[in-house]
Amino acid sequence: MSEDARSIHVELDSLSKRYGGVHAAKDVSFVIERGTVHALVGENGAGKSTISKMIGGVIQPTDGHLYVNGVSVSYRAPRQALADGIAMMEQELAMVPSRTVIDNVFLGAEASNLGFVRSREATRRFDELIASTGFELDGSARVETLRIADQQKVEILRALARDAELIIMDEPTASLSMVESEQLLEVIRRLRDQGTTIVYISHFLEEVLSIADTVTVMRDGVHVRTGPAAVETTETLVHGMLGRSLDLTFPEHRASKVSEVPILEVKGLSKAGVFSDISFSLKPGEIVGLSGLIGSGRSEVARAVVGADKADSGEVLIDGAPVNARSPRDSIQHGLVMLPESRQDDGLVMARSVADNVILASLDEVSDLGFLRRGKVRDLTERLMRELNIKAAGTNAPVNSLSGGNQQKVVFAKCLATQPTILIVDEPTRGVDVGAKLAIYELLVELASEGLAVLVISSEIEEILGLAHRVLVMRRGRLVANIPAADATEETVLAAAFGAEASAA
């Protein structure tokens, strides 16, 4: 062992993982000290998740050695890692949707007596976890009824319920609001102070610097460096991740022929208990940001506009004509398409190829007399892969083999294959790295410059402010502000979102 084993919780010694001839991780060596927050940063595909999954027993290394508590280990399954006090929260949520929150929190670790689960004991333990984290969750609610942010909280509680000595958190705040993220960071600080080791993976570099004691930078499956977080900045981390500097500013809006006539009008849209009297418009060539706290009704409004959910009243007009969309397919026929919040649940068929996913919403364009024309499918997919710089082994590569950023680009390709005039994007950069974020920002600006009307829904205020010509703000199911870009600041948007100040939309 290379250092004093008493201070080391985990050591990686030339750890490698190959898939065929591709190295997901190559000769990676560093140590994770006990009772610290150790962050892993890098672009999608850099090897962060591969490393964390080898520590958590999800996958097995091809070469090298892994030491836990000074002992060489060779985990074949996560339960073996859990026996050594290692719990893992993966980025893609893995729960039993039809069961309750409490059932999922204690899944596999239920208190029982003679084979019968002790429900009262589970409820007591659940209440203790809720009190310690500050989360607000109904233990009796079915997980499938929860928002993504609340499902993420269930994952966090499940890891905490196992009294793990080391918890791996992969993008734990990706679906949380700022308030919820800060609550989680406080929980992590408390756990660290109590001696728990946290391996923290995040694309939010400011968040990493605020919480981490140590940072490991990965690039292309190779370990770049490990050192104190205190000596790093967002700029030094980006340089280490990319091997070059990156302008983190947003692309400039390009000139476009913007019509004064709205292409999309939403009038008095309401859904009982969800949102009420929503009215706004979009013009060709315009990027409009839709902000607000998680739970304010942003995504629900978008889903109603495109026909994914049914509103109780109100109307949607495209080019001045009312549209009664019963499904997203109806909206696509009118040039309106939506990129959903969750690419895994609503955007992609993960086990199918890139090509299969790209054409999902535009089968008529690549078919003749009801038969797919493979040549058309290939040509369309290859063109969009080039335009969006999608990195994949080919059009037939399974989507689940791609990095998160490239998966998100495939969802964009699927949307663009429908040749839309109106594009709604919900959390377009969730779970992607800084390089992929910039590419997506440039794509949205380019699409607007070509005359598309774009509505961007995002929990990141910087993203909204950097992209939008004007900002709409929702609070508790109502549209409370319509702020021109010149007046939109973090303060004005937050004031509207929290109710400190409101202006008519």
N, C-alpha and C positions, 0 to 999 in steps of 0.2 A: 504494500500500500504506500502511496506517495506522500501522505500527510498523516498527522495525528488522528488515528481512527476514532478517538473519543469525540472529536468535533465534527466528524463526517457522518452524515446519514446515508448518502448514496454516492458511489463512485462509478463512473463510466470509464472503462479502460479499452480504448481502440474499438469501440462498439460500432458495428456496421450492420446494415440491412440492405440486401439486394433483392430486386424483383427482376428475374431474368438478367439482362446485362445492364440494368439501370440501378444505380446506387441511390436509395432514398436517404441513407445516412452512411458516411464513410469515415472510418477511423476516428470516431468522436471520443474525446477524453476530457472530462472535467469532473469536479466534485460538487455535491450539494450539501451544504452545512446544515446541521440540525438546528431547528428553531428559527429558521430564516425564511424570507420570501425570496425565492429564486425564480427570476423571470426568464423565459425563452422568447426571443424575438427573431423575426426573419420573414421574408416574403412567403406567400403560399408556395408550397413545394420545397421550402428550404430544409425541411427535416424536423421541424419542431414537434409536430404531432407524432411522427415516427419514433422519435426519442422518448416522448412521454408514454407512448403505447408499449414500448419495450420495458420501461420502468414499471408500468402498471400491469404487465403480463398479458396484454391484449395480443401482441405479436412477439415472435421470438427473433432474437438477433441472428444474423448469418455468421458473424464473426465477432470476436472480442469477448470481454468479460464485464459482468455487472455485479457490484458488491452492495449489499444492504446491511447496515449495522455491522460492517466489517467482515461479513460472510459472503462468499461467492454464491450467487443464486442463478437458477435457470428456470424461470417461471414458464409454465405451459398454459396457464389460464389465469384470468384476473382473480379468481378465488384464492389462488396460491399467494398472489401479491397481497390480497386483503388479509390473509393470515399473518403476514409480516407487517400489518398496519398501514398498507398503502391502498388508498381509495382513489378512484378516478372519475372525474366528471368530463365527459367528452362534449365537443362542440355541438354535435347533432344529438338532440334529446332522445333518450331511450327509456320509455316508460310504458305502462299498460294503460292505454287511454280510457278504457271502460271501468277501471277501478278508481277508488277514492284517493285523495291526496295522502291520507294516513297510510293506506295500503301500499302506495308507491314509495313513500318515505322509508318504510320498514321492510320493504320487499326483500326476502332472503335473510332478514335479521329480526324476525318477529319474536316477541316474547310469548312463550307457549307453556302449557302445562298438560302433560300426557297427550301431546299431539294437538291440543286445542289452543288457538290463539287467544291470549289474554287481552281483550279489546280495551278494558279499562286501563291497563298498564300502558298500552300503546298510546292511548289518548293523553295520559299523564306525561309520557315522554315527549309526545308531539307538542304539547303546551309549553314544556320547558324549552324546546328548541325554538319555538315561535317567540317566546319571551327573550331568549338570548340573542336572536338575530334582529328582532324588530320587524320581521316580515308580517304582512297581513294576508293570511290564507285560511280558507274554510276547510278544515280537515275532512269534512264529509262530502265535499264537492268532487265530482268525477273529473279526472285530469283532462278529458277531452273537451270539457266546457271552459277551460281556462285559456286566457291569453298566453302568447308565447312567453312574455315576461314572467308570468306567474308559474308556467311550467318550468322555467329556468330556476325559479326559487325552489321548486320541489326537488330538482336535481341537487341543488346545494344542500338542502336539508337532509337528503338521503346520504350524502357523503359525511355530513356532520354526525348523523345518527349512528355511524359505525365506529365512532371514537377513534378515527384513524390518526396515526402519528404523522403520516405524510399524505397530503391531499393534492392531487393534480387537477388544476382547473384550466380547461381549454376554452378560451373566449367566454368567461363567465358573465361578463357585463354586456355582451353584444346586443342583447334584447332588452336591456334595462334602461330606465330613464336616468337622468343625472342624479336625482334624489335617491333612487333605488341603488344605483351604482355606488354612491357614497356610503350608503348603509352597508353594502356588501364589503367595501374596502375597510370599513370600521370593524366588521366581523373578522376579516382576515387579520387585521392588526391585533385584535384581541386573541385570536388563535395563536398567532406567532408569539405574542407575549406569554402565552401559557405553555409554549414549548413545541407547538405543532409546526411542522415544516410544510411550506406551501410551494409547489411548482406552478408558476403562473404564466400562462400563454395568452398574449393579447396583441392586437394590432393597434391599440390605443397607446401610443408611446408616452404621452403625457401621464396617462394613468400608470403605466409601468414605472416611470420615474418617481411617481408619488408614493408607490407602495413597495417597490422592490428594494431589498438589501443588496442583491447581486444580480447581474444581468449576463446571460449567455447569448451571444449573437451567432446565428446560423446563416449560411448562404450556400445554396445548391448542394445540400446534404453534408456540408463540411463545417466543422467548428471554426469560427473566426476568432472569437476571444471570449473570455469570461473575466469579469472584474466588478468592482464596486459600482453600484448604480449612481453613487454620489458624484462620480467623475464623468458621467455621461450626460449628453444633451440629446434632444430629438435629432439634431443635425448629425451628431457623431454616430447615433444608432442607425440612422438612415444610410449614412455612408458605409457603415459596416455591413448592413443588410444587402445593399445594392452593389457595393464595390465602387461607388461613385456618388457624387452629390446629386441631390434631386431638389428641384424647385418645388417647395411644398405649397406655393400659392395656387390659387384657382386660375384656370385659363380665362383669358379675356373674352367677353362676349363679342362675337363677330357680327358684322352688319348683315341684316337679313331684311327681306321685304315683308314688313309686318303690316297686316291689314288692320284697320281700325274696327272691322266687323268681327265680332267673336265667332269662333268656329264651334266652341262648346259653351253652352249655357246650362247651368243648374239652377232651378227655381223652386224654392220652398220645399226641398227634399226633407222628409221626416220619417223616422222609424221609432216607434214608442220605446222609451227606456234606453235608447242608444244615441240618437241625434235628432235635432229639431230645427226646422226652418232654415236649411242650408241653401244659400244662394251665392253663386260666383260664376265667373266666366273665364275662358281662356281664348287668347288670340293666336293666330298662326305666327310662328317665330318667337314666341314668348315662353320663358321658363318661369313658372309660378311655384313658389315653395309653400307647402302646407305643413305648419309646425304645430306644436302643442305637446302636452305631457302624454306619456303612454296611458291609454284609457280615456283620452279626450274624445275619441270617435273618429280619428283621421282615417284609419284603414277601413273602418266600417262604411264611411261615406264613399270612399273610392270603390269599394266592392258593390255598393248599391248603384253607383253611377254606371258601372260596366255590366250590371245584371247578374253578378255572382250572388248577391243577396237581394231580396225584394224590399223596397221601401213601402211605407204605408201611404204616403202621399207625396206630391210634388212631381216635377217633370224634368226631363233631360232633353235638350235640343242640340242637334248637330246641323250646322249650316242653316239655322233658323227653323228646322223642321223637328217636331217632337219624335223622339225615339223611345219605343217601348221594348227595351231589351229584356228578354226573359232569361238570358244567359250571356256569358262572355262571348260566345260564338255569334250571337246576334249583334253585339257591339262591334265585333271585328268586321262584320259585313258593312258597317257604317264608318269604318276607318278608325275606330277607337279600340286600343289594346292596352292591357295592364300587365306590368311586371310585378308579381306578388311579393309579399314580405318574406315568405319562406320558400326558398328555391327547392328544398327537399320535399316539402309537403304539397306545394301547389304549383311549382314551376317546372319540375323535371321528373322524368321517369328514370330513376337513378341507375337501374340495371340495363337500360337500353343505350344504344349508340348515340354519338353526337348527332349524326344525320337524322336518326329517328326522332330525336327531341326537337331539332330545328324545324322539321316539317309538321309537327303535331298540330299547329293551329292554321296551317295553310295547305292541307292535303289536296284541295281542289286545284291549286296552282301547279302541282307536280303529278297530276293524274290525268289519264285520258280514258273515258268510258268506264270509270271506276277502277282502273288498274294503275298502280304506281309506275311511273317511268323512272327507272333507276338512274338513267343518265341525267334527267332533270334534277333528281334529288341530289346526286353527287355534285352537279354544277352549282346549284344553289348553296349547298352546304360549304363547298370549297370557297365560293366567293365571299360568303359571310365570315368564314374562318379567317380569310386574308384580311378583310376589312376591319374585323374586330381583334385581329392578332390573337386568335385562340390557339393556345399551345396544346396540341394533342397528337397522338401517334398517327391519327388519320380520321377520316369521317366515320369509320366504323369503331373507333375507340369507345369503350363504355364510359358514360359520363361519370360514374363513380370512381374512375381511375384518374380523373382530372383534379387539379388543385381547386380550392374554393373560388379563387378569382376567375379561373377559366370556366368553372361551372356557371358562375354568374354571367359571364359573357355569352355562354350558350343560351341562357334565358333571354338575354338581349337579342341574340340572333333569331330565336324563335319569334319574338315580338316583331322584329324588323322584317322577317320573311312575309308577314301579313301586309306589308306596304301601308303602314298606318299614316294617318294625318294628325292623330292625337295620341300621345303616349303618356300613360300614368305609371310612374315608377315608385314603388313602396320600399323604402330602405334599400336603395340600389347598391350600396357599398357595405352592407352588413357582412361581417366575417371575411373581408378581403384585405389584402395588404396594401401598403401605401402606394406601391407601384401600380397595382391594379386599380386603386381608387383614382389616381390621376388619369389613367386611361379611360375610366368610366366618365369622369368629369369632362374630359375632352370630347368624348362621344356625345354626351348630352348637349354640349354647347354646339357641336357640329350639326347635330340633328335640328336644333332650333334655328341655326343659320340657314338651313335648307328649307325652312318654312314649317316644320312640325310645331305643334303646340304641346308643351311638356309640363306636366304637373309632377313635382318631386315631393314625396313624403319622406321626412327624415327626422330621427331623434337627435341628430347632430346639428346643433344650431350653426356651427361654422360652415357646414355643408350647405344649409339653406341660404345663409348670407352670402356665401361665395358663388352660388349659382344663379340665384333668383333675381328676376327683374322686379318682382314684388312678392311680399310674404303674407299669406293668410295664416291666422292663428286660431286654433280651436281650444275651447275650454268647456269641459263637462257637456259635450255633445252639441255645443253651439259655436258658430263662427263669430268671434268677438273682435277681430281686427283684420284690416286690409292695409298693409304698410308698404309704401313705395320703397324701392331699393335704397334711395337716397336717405330715407329716414330709418331704415331697418338696422338696428344694432342688437347686440346680445341683450342689452338692458331693455330695449323697447319690446322685443319678442318675449323675453321672460316675464316682463311686467304684465303683458297681456295674457300669457299662459297661466300665470299664478293668480291673476285677478287683481293685481295691484293697480292696473290701469287698463282700460278697454276703450276701443273706438269702433264705431259701426262699420260692418263689412259691406 
